[in-house]
Amino acid sequence: MLKPWEKPFEAGPSSEAERLLKLLGGAFKGQPLPYIPPLAWNLLNPFSSKVLEATMNIPRGFVTTYGGLARALKLPRHARAVGRALASNPFALIVPCHRVVKGDLTLGGYAFGVDVKAEILRREGVKLEKMGDSFRVKPEFLLPWRKLVGKV
């Protein structure tokens, strides 16, 4: 704690924090991640951890659906639970939950808003079409759930 007569000093940024911010900035721009920083997987429940780890296998430029991800995890009736696990993703941008969409290929929710989700997907090369107040992914950018099987 500073005494009233002491001048505050400016602490320099941590090089690790700076690297992480640069990494997140690149991810927002749609750039591939050059590395995955250490993530606190142990703070997640086993189901959320499983869902988020599976999400890491969705390549840039593609999306899959909540139901498709549930099927890839061999939990075909748990699309909503997958959605809840993604909604509480503490590693947004690093774990690309923005690459999971609704079954009708509309974007669904996103912690930072649907417009941000759309922008990140566009920057990753996914083509979208405007549908009223929302967006829909063009079908050719859908990664079938069967392509995730064996990777999760």
Buried (B, 14 or more C-beta within 10 A) or exposed (E): EEEEEEEEEEEEEEEEEEEEEEBBEBBBEBEEBEEEEEBEEEEBEEBBBBBBBBBBBBBBBBBBBBBBBBBBBEBEEBBEBBBBBBEBBEBBBBBBBBBBBBEEBBBBEBBEEBEBBBBBBEBBEBEBEEEEEBBBBEEEBBBEBEBBEEEB
